Amino acid sequence: MPDTDRDSLLGMFRRSGALLDGHFRLSSGLHSNGYLQCALVLQDPGTAGVLGTMLAERVRHLFPATVLSPALGGVIIGHEVARGLGVRAIFAERQDGRLLLRRGFSLAPRERVVVVEDVVTTGLSTGETIEVARAAGAEVVGAAALVDRSGGRASLDVPFAALLAVDLPTWDPAACPLCGQGLEIVKPGSRTPSHP
């Protein structure tokens, strides 16, 4: 991606207050001194539409019939990517700790699916969502995210595209220097409790 595109994307995040500094427990359980709160950049429908269209162009060549996203973070961007592709958008959500298709959503055998997330750190949520689609018999042709903060370490077995790669440091809670300094932790994600 040219630097001007990256700068423009980072500008969208900064203007919306979506790029945060502090001490955070990520949904992966890791700790970090930075957090991208994609919900803030996606709260403006115009910006969400622009970002969704841009991400749709990254996966159009995969010819998906459906965009599947994990709730809650992937719902808005998944919908906007689907709009950009002209396909339907559905989401998986947690029930009793498991990610499932609910609300009458279903996938047909061999239906071409692309999984869309807001942020990928470890790839855990994306991988779980891929497995939901595969369990339904669908063919997952790729995955995409607004932000890849995995540093290329997310282990996905499908083609992956992101609009923005951001390398914010992460630490195991036992080795977190911010915990060592006694800094209060904030949990902006949705999977883990907010204690170290």
N, C-alpha and C positions, 0 to 999 in steps of 0.2 A: 504494500500500500504506500503511495507517495506520502511524504511528510505532511503536505498540505491537507490531505484527507484525514490523516491521523490528528493533526492539530485542530481541524474543524470538528472532528468527533469529540476530542477532549474538551474543546470549547463548549460544546453542547452539554456535556456532563458537568463542567464547572459552573456554567451559567444557571443550571437547574439546581445546584447544590448536591448533585448526585455523587461527587467525588469527595469522600470524607477522610479526615485524618483523626487518629485516636488509637484505642485499644479495642479490638473487635474479636468476638468468637464467630467464626464463619459457620455456615450450615454444615460444612465438612467436619467441624470440630476443631480445626486448626485455628490458631490465633494470628492476627495481623495488625499492623499499624495503619493500614489503609483499607477502605471499603468503597466499592462502587454500588450505590443504591440505585439500581436501574429504574425502580418504580418512580423516582423523582424525575428522571429524564423522560420517562414514558407518560407522565401525567398530562403532558400537553399533547392532544390528539394529532396536531400537525407534525410535531417532532416525531411522535411514535410512528406516524405514517411514513415519514421520510426514512427513518431508520429501518422500518419493516421492508420498504421497497428496496433499499440498499442491500439488506440481507437476503431478500428474495432473489436478487440478481446473482448472489454467490452460490445459490443452490438450484437455480432454474434448470441447469444442464442435467440434473438428476431426474427430472420429470416426475416429481412427487404428485400423488393424487390427494394426499392429506398431510396436514401439518399436525403433529402431536406434541404437546408441551406438558411439562409437569406443573401442577398448580403449587404454589400461587404465582411464583416469580415469572414463569414462562408464558402465562396466559395472554397478556397484552401483546408482547412481541410476537408470539406464535400467531395470534389473530392477524396482526399487521403483515407478517410474512405471507400468510395464507391469502390475504387480500391482494398483495403484490403478485402472487403466483396465480390468482384466480381459482384457488382450490378451497376445500373446507378446512376449518380449524377445530380441533377437539383437544381435550386435556385429560390427563390422569391426575387423580388426587389420592391422598392417603386416607385409608380406613383401617383402623386397628394396626397402624404402623406399616401397612403395605400399600404400595402404589398400585392403583387399580383404575380401570375404565369404569365410570359410573354415569349417572344421569341419562342413561339410554345410549351413550356413545358406544360404537362398535367399529371394528375393522374387519374387512373381508379377507379371506385367504389370498395371499400374494398381492394385496393392496400396497402400492408404493407409498412409503411414509418417510418423511423427514422429521426428525426430532429437533425442536427449537427451544432454546433456553435463554434466559437473560444473561447469566454469568456461569462460566465453567471454571471451577478451581481444581477439583480432583477428578471430575467426570462421573462421580458417584450418582447424582440425580439423573444425569443424561443416560448413563448406563442402565439404571433402573427403568427409565422410560423406554429405552430401546427394548428391554426384556418384556415390558408390558405389551408392546406392539408385536414382538415375535411370538409371545404366548397366544396371541389372537390369530396367529398365522400370517400376519402381514410381513412384507419385505421392507426392512429399514434400509433405505438407499443412502442415507447420510444424516448428519447432525450439524447444527449451526447454533451460534450464540452471538449476542451483541458483543460480549466481552470474553476473551480468553485470558484468564489470569493463571493458567496452569504452567506457564513457562514451557509449553510443549510436552508436559508430563502427563496430561490426561490420557488415560488408556482407553481409547474407543476403537472398536473394530470396524468402523465405517468411516467414509470420508467426512472430514470435519472442516467447517469454515467459520470464521469469526470476523466481525467488522473491526474490532480493536483488540490488540494484544497489550495487556498491561501487566508488568512484572512488579507486583507488590509482594514484599517478603511475607512468608508464613512460617509459623513455628508450631511444633508439637506443644501442647499446653505445659508439659513437664520441662520444656527447654525455653519457654517464652521469656525473653528479657524484660518485657513490659510487666508480666506477672511478678518477676523478680524485683521490679521497682515499686510494686504495690499499686500500680495504676488500675483504677476501676475498669472493668470490662463491660462492653456493650454487645448485646447479641441482636444484630439487625436481621439475621436470617430466621428460618422457621423450624429447623429440625432439632436443635439441642437446647438444653436449659442454659440460663445465663450465669453459671458459676464456673470458676476455673477448673 
